[in-house]
Amino acid sequence: LDKDLIMVTSGTTWMDTPYTPREGKPVEINALWILALEICDYLEIDIPVSPKRVRSAYYTYWNENTGCLFDVLDPDDPSVRPNQLIALSLGLVPFDEGRKALVRIQNDLLTPYGLRSLAPHSPGYLGTYTGDASYHNGMVWPWFISWYIDAQIQYGESPDRASRRLLPLWHYFFTEGAGMLPELFNGDFPHAPAGAICQAWSIAEFIRARNMVLSYNPQVSEEK
């Protein structure tokens, strides 16, 4: 079944520096592959393989040893990274495993300002910005907070409770950020901002998450 998963060459995912080649079958690329197949199937567009078949193959990403998903298959990379949140937000993992993965992600990756790009206990983790080497190996990316909230809601969290994860970024946006969100924050406390001082996808995903939780409950406070 895993022949129906997409394989990519080195440096072609969003983690595109030489320090994170991710050659093989990245977890988020194949989650989006399933989504594309399902949309095409719904629209009655010819597709090369059944989305149900690829969904069955997708379970091979589950890694019982880490309690979450492999970041890449073929070759297998068990690094705990936030890329799996895209799969979780789409509900591609059974409920019990999805809840277990979210606990691991919360413990290892979640910070007030987004998700670390690599768990601190991992080889190669860098908690302070030093350029490309640290870029996807420990830095906090604010744009992943929306996918974390999506995944929480997908696996049983109430939108109101999930939306509280936005409060630190909301505060930063209106104080130190002066209406902007940076590209990165350091992985280590106190999570100083790093990279570009104003990044479009940080702000866009922050706004998307806010609008999404408000769509569940228009009475949710504007602070959320």
C-alpha positions, 0 to 999 in steps of 0.5 A, spaced: 500 500 500 505 504 501 507 505 494 501 509 493 504 514 498 508 520 495 515 520 495 519 527 494 526 529 493 531 532 498 529 539 500 523 540 497 518 541 503 517 547 506 523 545 511 527 546 505 534 548 508 540 543 507 539 541 515 532 538 514 533 534 507 526 530 509 527 526 502 522 520 502 515 520 504 513 526 508 508 526 513 504 532 511 505 532 503 501 525 504 496 528 508 495 533 503 495 528 497 489 524 501 486 531 501 487 532 494 484 525 492 478 526 496 476 533 493 478 530 486 473 524 487 468 528 490 468 533 484 468 526 479 475 528 477 479 522 474 484 520 480 490 515 479 488 511 486 482 511 491 483 515 497 480 510 501 486 506 499 491 511 500 488 512 507 489 505 509 497 506 507 497 512 511 496 508 518 504 506 517 506 513 519 504 511 526 510 510 531 508 506 537 515 508 540 514 515 540 506 515 540 505 520 534 507 519 527 513 518 523 516 525 520 518 521 514 517 514 511 522 511 506 527 512 510 523 512 516 525 518 521 522 518 528 523 525 529 518 529 533 516 535 529 509 539 528 508 537 520 504 531 523 499 536 525 496 537 518 494 530 518 491 530 525 487 536 523 484 532 517 482 527 522 487 521 518 489 518 525 484 514 529 481 517 535 485 514 540 492 515 537 490 522 535 489 524 542 495 520 544 499 524 539 497 531 541 499 529 548 506 528 545 506 534 541 503 538 547 509 536 551 515 536 546 513 542 541 508 547 544 510 553 546 506 560 548 507 562 541 507 556 536 510 549 535 517 548 536 520 545 529 523 539 533 523 536 540 528 539 545 530 532 546 532 530 539 539 530 536 540 536 532 536 541 536 538 548 537 534 552 541 536 559 539 536 562 532 543 561 529 541 561 521 539 555 517 542 550 522 536 552 527 531 554 522 527 548 522 531 544 528 528 547 534 525 554 532 518 556 534 513 557 528 507 561 529 503 559 523 503 552 526 498 554 532 492 554 527 493 547 525 494 545 533 488 548 534 484 545 528 487 538 531 485 539 538 478 540 535 478 534 531 480 530 537 475 532 541 477 539 544 472 544 545 473 550 540 472 555 546 478 551 550 482 550 544 482 558 542 485 559 549 492 557 545 491 564 541 491 568 547 499 569 548 500 571 540 494 575 541 497 579 546 504 579 543 500 582 536 498 588 540 504 589 544 511 588 542 509 586 535 506 593 534 501 589 529 505 584 527 507 577 528 515 575 527 517 569 522 520 565 528 521 565 536 526 561 539 525 554 542 528 555 548 525 560 554 523 566 554 522 565 546 525 571 544 522 573 537 527 571 531 527 571 523 523 576 519 520 581 524 513 581 520 511 574 516 505 573 512 503 566 514 504 567 521 499 573 521 495 569 516 494 563 520 493 566 526 487 570 523 485 563 520 485 560 527 481 566 530 476 566 525 475 559 525 474 558 532 469 564 532 465 560 526 464 555 531 461 560 537 460 567 534 459 569 542 467 567 543 470 573 546 474 578 541 480 576 545 480 569 543 
